[in-house]
Amino acid sequence: MVEKYVSDNKITYPVGAGETCGGSYDFRGIPHAFLIRPSGIVEWDGHPADQELKGKIENLLPFVTMLGSKSENPAALAVARDVESSLIPALQLIQACSFAQAIKACEKVSKKSKASDKEKADAEHIINLVNKHGEELVAQTEKLMEEKDYYAADQLIEKIGKSFKSLPPAEKLKELAKKLKDAPDSKECIEAGKLFHKALACLKAGDKKSAKKSLEQLVKKYPDTIYTERAKAKLSELDN
């Protein structure tokens, strides 16, 4: 009976039909729902139709999303730590890659006169995580520059620069952007990179003909970039 109800109503959260956990959670009435943080803390419990549940779930979603998210944005940062509810706005800002604002949100919480030790520790953890993340992204950009992968470096600078606005990494990225611009062969590499990734996008869409056209154009027009050999290897794969 319960299984049919779950199936008919397309319920995706775990349902303890026939379980014996009621005593552990100290409840007797059914139906009864629990909203549990990844750490095991019970955030809320009550009737599943209670309107309060929706608001509780929405408040926790940013944190849960952060734990399991996989973003294509190279500046994306995951916070694998169960933090106090007062720091959820900071997590939302991190999810949006607004790191400067996230740090301000953390500092605001930690400076409250009634801030708990846990809130202060969580705020410090997030700030340290953001600063370390910025250092790692700058180091990654520098490595790409050394390898003369100017297209990837340019993409990284463009995507992460705004995320660290007013923070130390932003100033370092500005210096790297100037260095990239002054590099004698950076323009050719960037254009070659665009063609190569255009080809990859065509292949992903199943357009092999357009992909080959972009790769052949790359090899002919930009014969001395880091992407030239990659394009040749990809053309070889397509011909086999």
C-alpha positions as CSV (number, residue, x, y, z in Angstrom):
1,M,0.0,0.0,0.0
2,V,2.8,2.4,1.0
3,E,4.9,1.4,-2.0
4,K,2.0,2.1,-4.4
5,Y,1.4,5.5,-2.9
6,V,5.1,6.3,-3.3
7,S,5.1,5.1,-6.9
8,D,1.8,6.9,-7.8
9,N,2.9,10.2,-6.3
10,K,6.5,9.9,-7.7
11,I,8.1,10.5,-4.3
12,T,11.9,10.6,-4.7
13,Y,13.0,11.0,-1.1
14,P,13.6,7.9,1.1
15,V,10.4,6.5,2.7
16,G,10.7,4.3,5.7
17,A,7.8,2.0,5.1
18,G,7.9,-0.9,7.6
19,E,11.1,0.4,9.2
20,T,11.7,0.4,12.9
21,C,13.4,3.8,13.2
22,G,10.5,5.5,14.8
23,G,11.8,4.9,18.3
24,S,15.2,6.3,17.5
25,Y,13.6,9.6,16.2
26,D,11.1,9.7,19.0
27,F,7.9,9.9,16.9
28,R,4.7,7.8,16.7
29,G,2.3,9.6,14.3
30,I,2.4,9.0,10.6
31,P,3.1,10.3,8.1
32,H,6.1,12.0,9.6
33,A,8.9,13.6,7.6
34,F,12.5,14.5,8.5
35,L,14.8,17.0,6.9
36,I,18.4,15.8,7.7
37,R,21.6,17.6,6.8
38,P,24.5,15.6,5.2
39,S,26.2,15.6,8.6
40,G,23.2,13.8,10.2
41,I,21.7,16.8,12.0
42,V,17.9,16.8,11.9
43,E,17.1,20.3,10.6
44,W,13.3,19.9,10.8
45,D,10.6,17.2,11.4
46,G,6.9,17.2,11.1
47,H,4.0,16.4,8.7
48,P,5.2,16.2,5.1
49,A,2.4,18.5,4.0
50,D,3.5,21.3,6.4
51,Q,4.1,24.5,4.4
52,E,7.2,25.2,6.6
53,L,9.0,22.2,5.0
54,K,9.3,23.9,1.6
55,G,11.0,27.0,3.1
56,K,13.4,24.8,5.1
57,I,14.4,22.8,2.0
58,E,14.9,26.0,0.0
59,N,17.2,27.4,2.8
60,L,19.4,24.3,2.7
61,L,19.5,23.7,-1.0
62,P,22.5,26.0,-1.6
63,F,24.5,23.9,0.8
64,V,23.4,20.6,-0.5
65,T,24.0,21.7,-4.1
66,M,27.5,22.9,-3.2
67,L,28.4,19.5,-1.8
68,G,27.5,17.6,-5.0
69,S,27.8,20.2,-7.7
70,K,30.0,19.9,-10.8
71,S,30.3,23.2,-12.6
72,E,31.9,24.0,-15.9
73,N,33.0,27.3,-14.5
74,P,36.7,26.9,-13.6
75,A,36.2,29.3,-10.7
76,A,33.6,27.1,-9.1
77,L,34.3,26.1,-5.5
78,A,32.7,23.3,-3.4
79,V,32.5,23.7,0.4
80,A,32.4,20.1,1.8
81,R,31.4,21.2,5.3
82,D,28.2,21.4,7.2
83,V,28.0,25.1,8.3
84,E,25.7,27.1,10.5
85,S,22.5,28.4,8.9
86,S,23.7,32.0,9.3
87,L,26.4,31.2,6.7
88,I,24.1,29.8,4.0
89,P,24.0,33.3,2.3
90,A,27.8,33.0,2.0
91,L,27.5,29.6,0.4
92,Q,24.9,31.0,-2.1
93,L,27.5,33.7,-3.0
94,I,30.2,31.0,-3.4
95,Q,27.8,29.0,-5.6
96,A,27.5,32.1,-7.8
97,C,31.3,32.5,-7.7
98,S,31.0,35.9,-6.0
99,F,33.9,35.3,-3.7
100,A,34.5,38.9,-2.5
101,Q,30.9,39.2,-1.4
102,A,31.1,35.7,0.2
103,I,34.0,36.8,2.3
104,K,32.1,40.0,3.4
105,A,29.1,37.8,4.3
106,C,31.4,35.6,6.5
107,E,33.0,38.6,8.2
108,K,29.6,40.0,8.9
109,V,28.6,36.8,10.7
110,S,31.8,36.4,12.6
111,K,31.7,40.0,13.9
112,K,28.3,39.7,15.4
113,S,28.4,40.1,19.2
114,K,26.4,36.9,19.7
115,A,28.2,34.9,17.1
116,S,28.8,31.3,18.3
117,D,32.2,29.6,18.3
118,K,30.9,27.3,15.5
119,E,29.8,30.3,13.4
120,K,33.2,32.0,13.8
121,A,35.0,28.7,12.9
122,D,32.8,28.1,9.9
123,A,33.3,31.7,8.7
124,E,37.1,31.4,9.1
125,H,37.1,28.1,7.3
126,I,35.1,29.5,4.3
127,I,37.4,32.6,4.1
128,N,40.5,30.5,4.2
129,L,39.0,28.2,1.5
130,V,38.3,31.1,-0.8
131,N,41.8,32.6,-0.4
132,K,43.4,29.2,-1.0
133,H,41.2,28.7,-4.1
134,G,42.2,32.0,-5.5
135,E,45.9,31.2,-5.0
136,E,45.5,27.9,-6.8
137,L,43.7,29.4,-9.7
138,V,46.4,32.0,-10.1
139,A,49.0,29.3,-10.0
140,Q,47.0,27.3,-12.6
141,T,46.9,30.4,-14.9
142,E,50.7,30.9,-14.5
143,K,51.3,27.3,-15.4
144,L,49.2,27.6,-18.6
145,M,51.2,30.8,-19.5
146,E,54.5,28.9,-19.1
147,E,53.2,26.1,-21.3
148,K,52.1,28.8,-23.9
149,D,48.5,27.6,-23.7
150,Y,47.4,31.2,-24.1
151,Y,43.8,30.3,-25.1
152,A,43.2,28.3,-21.9
153,A,44.9,31.0,-19.8
154,D,42.8,33.7,-21.5
155,Q,39.6,31.8,-20.8
156,L,40.6,31.3,-17.2
157,I,41.5,34.9,-16.6
158,E,38.2,36.0,-18.2
159,K,36.1,33.7,-16.2
160,I,37.7,34.0,-12.7
161,G,38.7,37.7,-12.7
162,K,35.2,39.0,-11.8
163,S,34.8,36.3,-9.2
164,F,37.7,37.7,-7.1
165,K,36.9,41.4,-7.7
166,S,38.7,43.5,-5.0
167,L,40.6,40.4,-3.7
168,P,44.4,39.8,-4.1
169,P,43.9,37.2,-6.9
170,A,42.2,39.8,-9.1
171,E,45.2,42.1,-9.1
172,K,47.5,39.2,-9.9
173,L,45.2,38.1,-12.8
174,K,45.4,41.7,-14.2
175,E,49.2,41.4,-14.3
176,L,48.9,38.0,-16.1
177,A,46.4,39.4,-18.6
178,K,48.8,42.1,-19.5
179,K,51.7,39.6,-19.8
180,L,49.5,37.4,-22.0
181,K,48.6,40.4,-24.3
182,D,52.3,41.2,-24.7
183,A,53.3,37.6,-25.6
184,P,54.4,37.6,-29.3
185,D,52.4,34.5,-30.3
186,S,49.4,34.8,-27.9
187,K,47.0,36.1,-30.5
188,E,47.6,33.1,-32.8
189,C,47.3,30.6,-30.0
190,I,44.0,32.1,-28.8
191,E,42.5,32.0,-32.3
192,A,43.7,28.4,-32.7
193,G,42.2,27.5,-29.4
194,K,38.9,28.9,-30.4
195,L,38.9,26.8,-33.6
196,F,39.9,23.7,-31.7
197,H,37.1,24.0,-29.1
198,K,34.7,24.9,-31.9
199,A,35.6,21.6,-33.5
200,L,35.1,19.7,-30.2
201,A,31.7,21.3,-29.9
202,C,30.8,20.2,-33.4
203,L,31.9,16.6,-32.6
204,K,29.8,16.6,-29.4
205,A,26.8,17.7,-31.5
206,G,27.5,14.9,-34.0
207,D,28.7,17.2,-36.8
208,K,31.8,15.5,-37.9
209,K,32.0,17.4,-41.2
210,S,32.1,20.9,-39.6
211,A,34.6,19.6,-36.9
212,K,37.0,18.5,-39.6
213,K,36.6,21.8,-41.4
214,S,37.6,23.7,-38.3
215,L,40.5,21.5,-37.5
216,E,41.9,21.7,-41.1
217,Q,41.5,25.4,-41.0
218,L,43.4,25.5,-37.7
219,V,46.3,23.4,-39.0
220,K,46.6,25.5,-42.2
221,K,46.3,29.0,-40.6
222,Y,48.1,28.4,-37.3
223,P,50.9,25.8,-37.9
224,D,53.0,26.7,-34.8
225,T,50.7,26.7,-31.8
226,I,50.1,24.3,-29.0
227,Y,46.7,23.4,-30.6
228,T,48.2,22.5,-34.0
229,E,49.4,19.0,-32.9
230,R,46.2,18.4,-31.0
231,A,44.2,19.2,-34.2
232,K,46.4,16.9,-36.3
233,A,45.8,14.1,-33.8
234,K,42.1,14.7,-33.8
235,L,42.0,14.7,-37.6
236,S,43.9,11.4,-37.6
237,E,41.3,9.9,-35.2
238,L,38.4,11.1,-37.5
239,D,40.0,9.6,-40.6
240,N,40.4,6.2,-39.0
